[in-house]
Amino acid sequence: MPDKRFFRKSGTYSAADLAERVGGELLNCPDPELIIEDIASIEEATASDICFVENRRYVGALSSSAAAICILPRNIADRAPDGLALIVSDRPRRAFAKIATLFYPEERPSTGISPTAAIDDAATLGKDCSVGPGAVISAGAKLGDGVRVEANAIVGENVEVGAGTVIGENASLSHCLIGARVVIYPGARIGTRGFGFEVDEAGVIKMPQLGRAIIEDDVEIGANSCIDRGSGPDTVIGRGTMIDNLVQIGHNCRIGRNCLIAAMSGLSGSTILGDGVLMGGGVGTSGHLSIGAGSVIHGRAAVTKDWPAGSKLAGAPAQDIRDFWRELAVVRKLSKGEKRG
């Protein structure tokens, strides 16, 4: 149950209202106007709370839950205990996310301009912007309406930031154009110099990094992640993509729309991801390759070549997941057949 010291609840809702808002079917509820006060886990729920179950292994816990109502999928609805009201949904987790957001909408009230912020006279700020203590807004920077720059963040020269974007504590932006409603979490680095070098008899020569980082609308970039600017072509992150904490995206990468990239992943320069690619934790790419739209790359995979749309990959080097499981099964079979003295 959310701690009210940190999260502000918006109000209460009827069971019928919640079901309608998520497109679910209300079952076993004698009173559709039953008032739901809050969200909670199965274990913590009280007689005025709503919880959710998406996996049959947790259905048994409902028998001891005090929840007023539970969201669950249709294929396990018949296993719910008698007397428990249900909202049946094809995607219970998504339904619960919508309801949780309804109860606890994200609030980022304007706090104005801190007297300790450093804002260059040549910077432009839109209406209702907030700039926190110690933040720096450099010459030529342009912030759209409602942008929030939190403590000690740096917006570099001529950087443009779209309306409603949030730049977290200690984040830094340079050589980049940021879309609207982007969320950049604390410590992220956008537009940093890419890792490009040549070597000759005189030593290491740095390659100029003369491109930009383009972050489209509705992107989220996790804490302490780094997105390098392009070396000539731009680095581009497509609309709606979600990037977890501690992710490295190299120069010239082009990430499609609505991709999900989990923590500790690293994309070498010039990697291209199609729309809707799902990348598990700790995935790496060798760069200068393309992964087609809708592909799923399982955690710790190492992608070393191009893959078409809809691929499902695992292993190092990454291969089709069916081949991966077949090879693993053979290895296990061989190992079990070994004789041990």
SEDOVO-732302 format. One line per 10 residues: their letters; for each residue x, y, z of N, C-alpha, C. Coordinates in pm, whole numbers, plus 50000, padded with zeros to 5 digits. Layout:
N
a	X/Y/Z/X/Y/Z/X/Y/Z | ...
END
This chain:
341
mpdkrffrks	50085/49882/50000/50000/50000/50000/50089/50124/50000 | 50062/50221/49913/50150/50337/49904/50158/50415/50035 | 50277/50460/50068/50303/50540/50187/50259/50684/50159 | 50159/50729/50234/50100/50860/50207/50196/50975/50237 | 50310/50947/50299/50409/51053/50317/50475/51089/50184 | 50473/50996/50089/50542/51018/49963/50447/51025/49843 | 50327/50968/49856/50236/50962/49743/50099/51015/49783 | 50045/51105/49701/49918/51170/49732/49806/51105/49652 | 49705/51056/49725/49592/50988/49661/49492/51091/49609 | 49434/51060/49491/49346/51158/49427/49202/51151/49475
gtysaadlae	49157/51034/49521/49018/51022/49562/48975/50877/49570 | 48843/50854/49564/48788/50718/49566/48704/50697/49441 | 48680/50567/49408/48608/50535/49285/48520/50414/49310 | 48410/50405/49237/48323/50288/49250/48380/50172/49170 | 48339/50051/49207/48384/49932/49137/48344/49939/48989 | 48222/49983/48962/48174/49993/48824/48256/50093/48744 | 48290/50204/48807/48370/50307/48740/48508/50253/48702 | 48570/50182/48795/48703/50128/48768/48699/50026/48655 | 48599/49939/48656/48587/49838/48550/48569/49905/48414 | 48486/50008/48410/48463/50078/48283/48589/50146/48233
rvggellncp	48664/50205/48323/48785/50279/48283/48892/50189/48224 | 48896/50063/48263/48998/49972/48210/48942/49873/48109 | 48814/49889/48074/48754/49800/47977/48738/49658/48027 | 48722/49640/48158/48706/49508/48217/48561/49475/48245 | 48537/49349/48279/48403/49303/48312/48391/49283/48462 | 48293/49348/48522/48272/49339/48667/48187/49215/48697 | 48240/49126/48783/48171/49002/48818/48163/48988/48970 | 48062/48912/49015/48048/48876/49158/48042/48997/49249 | 47987/49107/49196/47981/49230/49275/47835/49270/49296 | 47776/49237/49413/47634/49268/49436/47603/49417/49427
dpeliiedia	47704/49501/49460/47682/49646/49457/47786/49711/49366 | 47749/49740/49240/47845/49803/49148/47895/49938/49196 | 47821/50001/49288/47863/50131/49341/47951/50118/49465 | 47995/49996/49492/48089/49974/49601/48208/50067/49588 | 48237/50141/49694/48345/50240/49689/48479/50174/49720 | 48574/50195/49630/48710/50145/49648/48797/50260/49693 | 48863/50243/49806/48939/50352/49867/49083/50359/49818 | 49143/50243/49783/49287/50245/49758/49329/50120/49681 | 49453/50118/49636/49515/50000/49576/49603/49933/49681 | 49628/49805/49664/49713/49734/49759/49756/49600/49700
sieeatasdi	49856/49540/49762/49895/49405/49725/49793/49306/49783 | 49799/49181/49736/49707/49078/49787/49718/49068/49938 | 49840/49071/49989/49863/49048/50133/49818/49166/50217 | 49834/49288/50166/49807/49407/50246/49667/49464/50227 | 49593/49415/50129/49464/49473/50096/49365/49462/50212 | 49284/49566/50227/49177/49568/50325/49042/49559/50251 | 48935/49567/50326/48802/49549/50269/48757/49663/50179 | 48840/49765/50162/48805/49875/50072/48911/49893/49962 | 48994/49791/49941/49105/49803/49846/49085/49713/49724 | 49158/49747/49618/49163/49665/49497/49304/49613/49478
cfvenrryvg	49317/49487/49437/49447/49427/49409/49440/49361/49271 | 49547/49294/49229/49542/49225/49102/49626/49098/49107 | 49589/49004/49020/49662/48878/49003/49673/48854/48853 | 49792/48823/48803/49805/48790/48661/49856/48648/48638 | 49894/48580/48746/49953/48447/48735/49878/48352/48828 | 49845/48234/48777/49764/48140/48856/49833/48095/48985 | 49965/48107/48991/50035/48064/49112/50000/48150/49234 | 49945/48268/49209/49910/48355/49322/49762/48352/49357 | 49685/48275/49283/49541/48271/49309/49511/48220/49449 | 49589/48123/49496/49566/48069/49629/49573/48173/49739
alsssaaaic	49656/48276/49719/49670/48381/49821/49544/48462/49835 | 49456/48460/49735/49333/48537/49744/49240/48486/49853 | 49251/48356/49886/49161/48299/49986/49182/48360/50124 | 49300/48413/50148/49327/48476/50277/49336/48627/50267 | 49306/48682/50149/49313/48826/50131/49183/48892/50174 | 49193/49011/50227/49075/49087/50267/49030/49185/50159 | 49088/49179/50040/49058/49274/49934/48909/49277/49900 | 48861/49396/49863/48722/49409/49822/48702/49359/49680 | 48804/49375/49597/48791/49341/49456/48929/49309/49401 | 48934/49221/49301/49061/49181/49242/49050/49183/49090
ilprniadra	49154/49231/49025/49163/49225/48880/49239/49098/48843 | 49183/49018/48754/49255/48897/48712/49211/48856/48572 | 49287/48768/48507/49251/48725/48373/49136/48625/48374 | 49064/48616/48264/48946/48531/48256/48978/48383/48280 | 49097/48340/48237/49128/48196/48245/49151/48146/48387 | 49159/48236/48484/49171/48190/48623/49062/48251/48712 | 48963/48317/48649/48857/48380/48728/48777/48279/48808 | 48761/48156/48753/48681/48055/48824/48752/48000/48946 | 48880/48035/48965/48954/47988/49081/48954/48088/49196 | 48894/48204/49174/48886/48304/49281/48788/48257/49388
pdglalivsd	48811/48292/49513/48721/48248/49621/48583/48311/49610 | 48482/48240/49660/48347/48293/49661/48342/48423/49744 | 48261/48515/49697/48242/48640/49771/48340/48750/49734 | 48439/48719/49651/48534/48822/49609/48489/48881/49476 | 48465/49012/49475/48429/49079/49350/48549/49080/49256 | 48522/49074/49125/48629/49062/49026/48612/49165/48915 | 48724/49211/48865/48726/49278/48735/48808/49188/48644 | 48744/49130/48544/48811/49039/48453/48869/49119/48337 | 48996/49099/48313/49065/49175/48209/49160/49083/48133 | 49172/49107/48002/49268/49030/47924/49412/49064/47964
rprrafakia	49432/49184/48017/49566/49227/48058/49556/49290/48197 | 49550/49206/48301/49527/49258/48436/49636/49350/48486 | 49759/49324/48448/49867/49411/48494/49851/49552/48437 | 49818/49560/48309/49795/49690/48249/49675/49759/48311 | 49569/49683/48337/49450/49741/48401/49484/49797/48538 | 49563/49720/48615/49601/49768/48749/49688/49893/48738 | 49776/49898/48638/49860/50016/48620/49773/50140/48594 | 49670/50123/48512/49581/50236/48485/49507/50281/48610 | 49462/50182/48689/49389/50216/48811/49483/50280/48914 | 49605/50227/48925/49701/50286/49018/49733/50430/48980
tlfypeerps	49743/50456/48849/49768/50593/48803/49648/50682/48830 | 49529/50625/48823/49408/50702/48855/49408/50744/49003 | 49441/50651/49090/49446/50682/49233/49563/50774/49267 | 49675/50753/49199/49797/50827/49232/49857/50890/49106 | 49791/50993/49053/49846/51058/48934/49979/51125/48967 | 50069/51120/48869/50201/51180/48891/50186/51330/48896 | 50235/51388/49002/50225/51532/49021/50364/51594/49018 | 50379/51693/48936/50504/51768/48931/50470/51916/48935 | 50428/51965/49050/50388/52106/49058/50506/52199/49034 | 50476/52312/48972/50580/52411/48948/50631/52468/49080
tgisptaaid	50763/52471/49095/50823/52528/49217/50895/52658/49188 | 50880/52707/49065/50942/52834/49032/51092/52822/49007 | 51159/52933/49008/51302/52940/48979/51378/52959/49110 | 51467/52866/49140/51546/52878/49263/51643/52996/49252 | 51660/53069/49361/51756/53181/49357/51901/53137/49337 | 51928/53008/49358/52066/52961/49339/52088/52897/49200 | 51983/52896/49116/52000/52847/48979/52078/52950/48898 | 52156/52901/48802/52233/52989/48714/52172/52983/48575 | 52101/53089/48536/52031/53093/48408/52092/53205/48325 | 52151/53169/48213/52214/53269/48126/52109/53362/48068
daatlgkdcs	52147/53488/48051/52054/53586/47997/52010/53552/47855 | 52091/53471/47784/52058/53434/47647/51978/53304/47638 | 51937/53249/47752/51850/53132/47754/51704/53176/47746 | 51618/53086/47695/51475/53116/47683/51395/53013/47760 | 51311/53058/47851/51227/52969/47931/51081/52995/47898 | 51005/52886/47876/50862/52899/47852/50786/52927/47979 | 50654/52924/47968/50569/52950/48084/50576/52835/48185 | 50566/52870/48313/50553/52773/48422/50670/52674/48431 | 50789/52716/48394/50906/52631/48411/50953/52632/48555 | 51014/52523/48598/51075/52515/48731/51223/52486/48713
vgpgavisag	51307/52556/48788/51451/52533/48784/51500/52523/48927 | 51556/52407/48963/51591/52379/49101/51723/52438/49144 | 51755/52422/49271/51878/52478/49327/52003/52425/49256 | 52091/52514/49221/52218/52476/49161/52212/52435/49016 | 52094/52436/48956/52082/52398/48814/52143/52507/48727 | 52188/52466/48606/52250/52559/48512/52175/52552/48379 | 52131/52667/48330/52069/52678/48199/52160/52769/48117 | 52223/52712/48016/52330/52782/47944/52276/52871/47832 | 52365/52951/47776/52330/53046/47670/52269/52974/47551 | 52161/53030/47499/52096/52975/47381/52004/52859/47407
aklgdgvrve	52000/52806/47528/51909/52696/47560/51765/52744/47554 | 51677/52655/47509/51535/52688/47498/51453/52582/47570 | 51378/52624/47670/51292/52533/47745/51147/52563/47710 | 51071/52460/47674/50930/52478/47645/50849/52500/47772 | 50720/52519/47756/50632/52544/47870/50632/52426/47966 | 50635/52456/48094/50620/52354/48196/50738/52261/48212 | 50853/52295/48157/50973/52211/48176/51019/52222/48321 | 51061/52108/48376/51111/52104/48513/51257/52060/48511 | 51345/52146/48558/51487/52116/48568/51520/52106/48716 | 51555/51986/48761/51572/51965/48904/51715/51998/48949
anaivgenve	51740/51987/49077/51861/52038/49139/51988/51991/49070 | 52078/52085/49044/52214/52059/48992/52218/52000/48852 | 52105/51998/48782/52106/51953/48643/52166/52063/48555 | 52220/52021/48440/52283/52116/48348/52221/52102/48211 | 52172/52214/48158/52122/52220/48021/52224/52301/47942 | 52293/52235/47848/52404/52298/47779/52362/52402/47675 | 52461/52464/47615/52437/52570/47518/52353/52520/47401 | 52251/52598/47367/52167/52578/47249/52086/52449/47251 | 52082/52382/47364/51997/52264/47378/51850/52309/47378 | 51765/52232/47312/51622/52261/47310/51546/52150/47380
vgagtvigen	51453/52190/47467/51378/52094/47548/51229/52121/47530 | 51153/52017/47492/51012/52033/47465/50926/52047/47589 | 50804/52091/47569/50711/52120/47678/50687/51998/47766 | 50679/52023/47896/50643/51919/47991/50751/51819/48023 | 50872/51841/47975/50982/51748/48002/51038/51769/48141 | 51085/51661/48202/51145/51666/48335/51291/51622/48322 | 51380/51704/48376/51523/51675/48375/51565/51654/48520 | 51603/51533/48555/51627/51496/48695/51755/51554/48753 | 51768/51536/48884/51883/51588/48956/52015/51539/48896 | 52108/51633/48879/52244/51601/48835/52253/51545/48693
aslshcliga	52145/51549/48617/52152/51509/48477/52220/51619/48397 | 52277/51582/48282/52340/51683/48196/52298/51661/48052 | 52272/51772/47981/52230/51770/47843/52322/51859/47762 | 52375/51804/47652/52454/51886/47560/52433/51834/47419 | 52449/51920/47319/52442/51880/47179/52318/51794/47150 | 52204/51835/47204/52085/51751/47188/51959/51834/47173 | 51859/51770/47114/51724/51824/47102/51631/51725/47170 | 51557/51773/47269/51473/51687/47352/51326/51717/47322 | 51245/51615/47302/51105/51633/47269/51020/51670/47389 | 50890/51662/47370/50793/51695/47474/50766/51575/47565
rvviypgari	50738/51604/47692/50697/51503/47791/50801/51394/47810 | 50925/51425/47787/51034/51332/47812/51067/51334/47961 | 51104/51219/48016/51148/51213/48156/51293/51163/48155 | 51382/51246/48206/51524/51212/48215/51556/51199/48363 | 51591/51080/48406/51609/51052/48549/51744/51101/48599 | 51761/51108/48729/51883/51166/48786/52011/51102/48733 | 52109/51187/48706/52241/51141/48668/52257/51098/48524 | 52150/51105/48444/52162/51066/48303/52247/51167/48227 | 52314/51120/48122/52399/51205/48038/52352/51193/47894 | 52307/51303/47838/52256/51304/47702/52345/51394/47617
gtrgfgfevd	52390/51341/47502/52470/51420/47409/52617/51424/47440 | 52663/51332/47522/52806/51327/47554/52885/51282/47431 | 53015/51303/47437/53103/51268/47327/53103/51117/47304 | 53088/51074/47181/53090/50932/47149/53231/50874/47156 | 53236/50742/47165/53361/50670/47180/53414/50635/47041 | 53492/50728/46982/53542/50707/46848/53688/50745/46837 | 53773/50652/46795/53917/50676/46792/53979/50605/46672 | 54092/50657/46629/54180/50590/46534/54318/50583/46598 | 54394/50484/46557/54527/50465/46615/54631/50460/46503 | 54739/50536/46517/54852/50524/46425/54980/50521/46506
eagvikmpql	55094/50531/46437/55222/50519/46506/55245/50631/46608 | 55172/50739/46591/55187/50850/46686/55100/50833/46810 | 55006/50741/46805/54920/50719/46921/54773/50721/46884 | 54689/50758/46980/54544/50756/46963/54496/50893/46913 | 54413/50891/46811/54355/51013/46756/54204/51009/46779 | 54152/51112/46841/54008/51120/46864/53936/51155/46735 | 53830/51081/46704/53745/51115/46592/53648/51224/46634 | 53631/51327/46554/53534/51432/46589/53393/51371/46601 | 53319/51420/46697/53181/51375/46720/53091/51494/46692 | 53046/51508/46568/52985/51631/46521/52834/51620/46501
graiieddve	52775/51510/46543/52631/51495/46535/52561/51539/46662 | 52432/51509/46669/52351/51545/46784/52286/51419/46843 | 52225/51434/46959/52135/51333/47013/51993/51388/47001 | 51907/51314/46934/51768/51355/46914/51680/51261/46996 | 51611/51317/47093/51521/51238/47179/51379/51281/47146 | 51301/51189/47091/51165/51224/47049/51069/51228/47168 | 50945/51263/47143/50845/51283/47248/50821/51155/47329 | 50786/51174/47457/50735/51067/47545/50837/50957/47572 | 50964/50989/47563/51071/50895/47597/51104/50906/47745 | 51145/50795/47807/51202/50799/47942/51343/50742/47938
iganscidrg	51434/50809/48009/51574/50770/48013/51614/50753/48158 | 51652/50631/48197/51673/50596/48336/51797/50659/48398 | 51804/50647/48530/51912/50707/48608/52048/50655/48563 | 52142/50748/48548/52281/50717/48516/52299/50646/48382 | 52203/50660/48294/52220/50611/48157/52289/50718/48073 | 52356/50673/47966/52431/50765/47880/52389/50743/47735 | 52360/50853/47667/52328/50849/47524/52425/50943/47454 | 52517/50886/47377/52618/50966/47308/52558/51036/47188 | 52607/51154/47158/52569/51222/47035/52633/51151/46915 | 52583/51177/46797/52636/51113/46678/52774/51164/46641
sgpdtvigrg	52841/51085/46559/52973/51128/46512/52961/51212/46386 | 52848/51207/46321/52819/51280/46199/52670/51271/46180 | 52619/51147/46155/52475/51125/46167/52434/51143/46314 | 52307/51171/46334/52257/51189/46471/52229/51055/46538 | 52238/51052/46669/52182/50944/46750/52035/50979/46773 | 51945/50883/46749/51801/50911/46756/51733/50807/46845 | 51653/50855/46939/51571/50769/47024/51425/50796/46988 | 51355/50693/46939/51220/50711/46887/51115/50734/46994 | 51007/50789/46952/50897/50827/47039/50847/50709/47124 | 50826/50735/47253/50767/50636/47342/50861/50528/47390
tmidnlvqig	50988/50536/47356/51084/50434/47401/51117/50454/47549 | 51132/50343/47620/51164/50345/47762/51300/50282/47785 | 51391/50359/47843/51528/50314/47868/51550/50307/48018 | 51595/50195/48065/51613/50168/48208/51740/50238/48259 | 51770/50216/48385/51891/50271/48447/52016/50204/48390 | 52126/50277/48391/52259/50222/48359/52264/50157/48221 | 52211/50226/48124/52215/50181/47985/52309/50272/47907 | 52391/50214/47820/52481/50290/47733/52435/50277/47589 | 52410/50390/47524/52373/50392/47383/52478/50473/47308 | 52549/50407/47219/52662/50467/47151/52622/50560/47038
hncrigrncl	52723/50628/46983/52697/50726/46878/52636/50662/46754 | 52549/50740/46689/52483/50702/46563/52378/50592/46577 | 52350/50548/46699/52242/50449/46715/52109/50511/46676 | 52023/50429/46622/51887/50473/46587/51789/50373/46649 | 51721/50419/46752/51627/50334/46826/51487/50369/46781 | 51407/50270/46747/51273/50293/46697/51176/50338/46806 | 51050/50344/46769/50945/50386/46861/50904/50272/46955 | 50870/50309/47078/50811/50215/47175/50898/50093/47203 | 51029/50113/47202/51120/50006/47243/51134/50007/47395 | 51168/49891/47452/51197/49879/47594/51337/49822/47609
iaamsglsgs	51425/49896/47678/51564/49855/47694/51594/49848/47843 | 51619/49727/47894/51637/49707/48038/51779/49740/48082 | 51796/49748/48212/51920/49797/48275/52042/49717/48233 | 52155/49786/48235/52288/49728/48211/52309/49687/48066 | 52222/49727/47977/52241/49697/47835/52335/49799/47773 | 52405/49756/47667/52496/49845/47598/52484/49828/47448 | 52453/49936/47378/52440/49933/47233/52560/50003/47172 | 52643/49928/47101/52759/49987/47035/52714/50077/46921 | 52805/50163/46877/52773/50264/46778/52707/50208/46653 | 52612/50285/46601/52543/50254/46475/52455/50131/46482
tilgdgvlmg	52414/50090/46603/52312/49986/46616/52176/50046/46579 | 52097/49970/46506/51962/50014/46468/51861/49915/46524 | 51764/49968/46599/51653/49887/46649/51525/49932/46582 | 51447/49838/46530/51316/49871/46476/51217/49905/46586 | 51097/49942/46548/50994/49976/46646/50960/49856/46733 | 50935/49883/46861/50882/49781/46950/50977/49670/46987 | 51107/49691/46976/51203/49589/47018/51209/49584/47171 | 51209/49464/47228/51220/49444/47371/51357/49385/47401 | 51433/49452/47487/51570/49412/47514/51586/49389/47664 | 51619/49266/47703/51634/49232/47843/51759/49291/47905
ggvgtsghls	51774/49271/48035/51887/49327/48108/52020/49271/48062 | 52120/49359/48053/52255/49316/48024/52281/49274/47881 | 52192/49309/47790/52214/49275/47649/52323/49365/47591 | 52403/49311/47500/52502/49390/47430/52491/49371/47281 | 52526/49474/47205/52533/49461/47060/52672/49501/47015 | 52717/49442/46906/52852/49471/46858/52857/49591/46766 | 52745/49651/46734/52741/49772/46656/52734/49747/46506 | 52692/49852/46432/52679/49845/46287/52591/49727/46245 | 52484/49707/46320/52391/49599/46286/52248/49647/46306 | 52155/49568/46254/52014/49607/46259/51932/49492/46316
igagsvihgr	51841/49527/46407/51750/49429/46467/51609/49473/46433 | 51533/49385/46368/51403/49423/46313/51296/49448/46417 | 51192/49515/46373/51080/49555/46459/51019/49435/46529 | 50977/49457/46655/50907/49354/46730/50993/49240/46781 | 51122/49251/46767/51211/49144/46816/51220/49146/46968 | 51249/49029/47025/51266/49014/47169/51405/48957/47193 | 51486/49028/47272/51622/48984/47300/51632/48955/47449 | 51655/48832/47484/51656/48791/47624/51784/48838/47694 | 51775/48850/47826/51882/48905/47906/52016/48839/47884 | 52121/48921/47884/52261/48880/47872/52298/48830/47733
aavtkdwpag	52209/48845/47638/52242/48805/47501/52346/48900/47443 | 52425/48850/47350/52526/48930/47281/52496/48922/47131 | 52443/49031/47077/52399/49032/46938/52516/49075/46849 | 52548/48991/46751/52668/49015/46671/52638/49030/46522 | 52512/49018/46482/52479/49029/46339/52336/49080/46324 | 52297/49109/46201/52162/49156/46174/52060/49045/46199 | 51940/49089/46244/51829/48995/46263/51701/49057/46208 | 51614/48976/46148/51491/49031/46089/51385/49063/46194 | 51280/49127/46148/51168/49161/46236/51110/49035/46301 | 51068/49050/46427/51004/48940/46497/51097/48833/46550
sklagapaqd	51227/48858/46547/51321/48758/46598/51309/48745/46749 | 51339/48626/46799/51346/48600/46943/51483/48540/46968 | 51565/48614/47045/51707/48582/47055/51749/48555/47197 | 51849/48468/47212/51909/48441/47343/52051/48390/47320 | 52133/48405/47424/52266/48347/47420/52375/48443/47374 | 52499/48395/47387/52616/48473/47347/52711/48382/47271 | 52724/48400/47142/52654/48500/47061/52505/48468/47048 | 52426/48573/47026/52281/48556/47021/52241/48469/46902 | 52141/48384/46925/52085/48301/46820/51936/48289/46841 | 51867/48233/46742/51725/48210/46757/51701/48130/46885
irdfwrelav	51601/48172/46963/51584/48113/47096/51551/47964/47088 | 51491/47919/46979/51463/47775/46966/51593/47697/46953 | 51687/47750/46877/51818/47684/46866/51892/47688/46999 | 51877/47801/47069/51943/47815/47199/51896/47706/47295 | 51765/47685/47302/51712/47585/47396/51748/47443/47352 | 51750/47419/47221/51789/47286/47173/51934/47256/47211 | 52022/47352/47190/52163/47330/47224/52180/47309/47374 | 52107/47387/47453/52116/47372/47598/52068/47234/47642 | 51962/47187/47580/51909/47054/47614/52011/46945/47581 | 52080/46959/47467/52181/46860/47430/52296/46860/47530
vrklskgekr	52341/46980/47568/52451/46990/47664/52411/46927/47798 | 52291/46953/47842/52245/46895/47969/52239/46743/47959 | 52191/46695/47846/52182/46550/47828/52320/46486/47832 | 52417/46549/47763/52552/46496/47762/52614/46500/47902 | 52591/46608/47974/52650/46620/48107/52593/46518/48203 | 52464/46488/48191/52403/46388/48278/52451/46247/48247 | 52496/46229/48123/52544/46098/48084/52688/46069/48122 | 52756/46172/48173/52895/46152/48211/52905/46057/48331 | 53007/45974/48330/53029/45887/48445/53130/45955/48538 | 53097/45955/48662/53184/46018/48760/53241/45910/48854
g	53370/45919/48877/53432/45821/48964/53414/45852/49110
END
